[in-house]
Amino acid sequence: MSDLSLCLFFQLTPLGLWCGHDQIPKKDIAVPKPGVASMEPSRGCETKIEMTVPVTCRVQPGTTEYKVSFFVPTKHQNSPPEPTDPDVFIEERKGAAIFVRSFGGFASAEKFSKEAKELADTLKKEGQPFHSDFYYTAGYNSPFRLFNRHNEVWYFKKEEIEGLWLQMAKNFLGKIGKLLV
């Protein structure tokens, strides 16, 4: 049995808008603060948006800067309120193929780092192309949930863009060649 069976091979990240905050120098990134994100829509009144899951954190090993984000609820996807905090932003994420390693319990920054290293080691051993300069953590539970907790680390699959374009060009030229004959 391959070590790769320990991780979900290709999961697609949720498409859509995410609310994020850059440069949060924290020792422990594992447990997001419960509560709401205050965002102010253009009409001037404040809107409270409940936290959603997963709460993700983009980690670049060797730095103390992180990007923590949560998925903007579906009802706000078409017209999200503007953040009231200048350090908070709305970003659109495209779907992506990711490698995932799941684990339970309360996660600390050290636990996320250990799980990310194990996933990276597995991917290298299996010869899978991935972006090793960053990874994401994902938490799915309130800090008040004591049992059956779900956490993940994600590495993004490297797409072989040049190979893909070359294959598409060959297919296209082959079809044109058939039409000309």
N, C-alpha and C positions, 0 to 999 in steps of 0.2 A: 504494500500500500504506500502510495506517495505521500510525502510530507505536505504536499499541496492540498490534500484532502482536509487538512486542518483549517483551511481558509476558504471562504467563498470565492470562487475563481473570478467571475466577472459579475459584479454587482454594479448597477447604474446608480449614480448619485441622483437625488431628486432634482428635477429641473425646476427652475423658478427663482423667485426672489428670496434672498436671505438678508437678515439684519445682522450687521457685524460691528465689531469694535477692535481696532488695531492697537498694538503696542501695550499690552497689559503685562507689565513685568511682575509676575507672581511666582512664588516658589511652588505652589501647588495649584495646578490647573485642572485638577480632576473634577471638582464639584462646583458647578455653576451656582451662583446665588439664585435662590428662588425668588419669584415675584414677577413683575411685569416690566416691559420695556416702555418707557414713555416716549411717545412720538407725536409730533404736532403736525396735523394736516394743514394744507395751505389756507383753509378757511379760518384758521386762528384758534380753534378750540383743541384741547389736548385729548388724544385718544390713548387709551391703555390697551396694550396688546399682551395677552397672556403668553407666557413662554411655551414654546413647542419643542418637540424632540424630533430628531436628535439635536443636541447642542454639540456643535463641532468646534474643534480648536485646531488651527493650522500651526504646526510646530516645525521650526527649522532648527535641527540639532546644532548646538554650539552657540545659540543666541538666547536671550531672555525675552525676546519679543514674540508674541503670539497673536493670532487673530481668532477671536471667539465669535461664533455666529449661531443664530437659530433660524429655522425656516419660518418665513412670514406666512401666517395662516392663509388658507385658501381664499377666504372672503376679502382679504386685503391684497391679493396678488395683482389684480388689475390696476389698483390705485392705492398704493401703500402710503400711509401718513408719513410726513417728513419727520426725521429725528429731531428732537429738541436739543440733544447734546451734539456739539460739533464733532466729537470724536466717534460718533455712531454713524454708520452709513448703510445704505441699501445696495446690494449687489445682485446681479443676475448670474446665476450659475447654469452652465450648460451641462447636459448629461455627460458622464464620463465612465469609462470602464475602470473599476478599482479592484484591488485585491484587499480582502478583509480578513482580519483575525478577531474573533469574538472571545470574550471572557467575562466571568461573573465577579461578584463581590464589589467592595468599595475600591475604587481605583485612585491611586495617587499619581503624581507626575512620574515618580520612579517606576510604578507598575506599568503605566502607558509606555514609557521608554523601553522597558524590558520586553513588553509584548511587541512593540514596533521592531526591535532588534531581532526577535525570534521570527517575525514575519519576513523581514528583509533577508535573514539568513536562509530561510526556506526558499524564497523567490530566487535568490542567487544560486542556490544548490540546484534548483529546477530549471535554471537558465531563462527565467522569465524577465522580460524587459520592464523596468519600472523606474519612476523618478525617485531617486534615493536622497535627494537634497532636502526633502520635506515629507512630512506625513500628517495625517489628520487623526485626531482622537474624536470619538463620538460617544456621548453619554445619553442614555435613553430613560433614566429614572430620576425622580425627585430625590434630593438628599435625604428626605424623610423615609424613603422606602428602605427597609432593612434587609429583605430577603429577595431572592430571585432577580438580582440586578443584572443588567445587560450593558456591556461596554464593547467598543470596537476600536481598532486602529486600522487606518486605510493607507495604502500606497496606490498612487495613480499609475495605471499601465502606460508605458511608453508606446505610443502609436508609431508605427513605421510609415510615416507620411511619404517619404521619398519612394519607398517600395510600393505603396498604395497608388501614388500618382503614376509611377512607371507601369504598373499593371493596368490601370485604367487607360493609359495612352495606348498600350499594346492592344487592348480589347477594342478600343475605338478605331485604331488603324486597321485592325483585322476586319471589322465590320465594313469600313469604307472600302477596303480591298475587295470584299465579296460583292459589294454593290457595283463596283466598276467592272467586274468580270462579266 
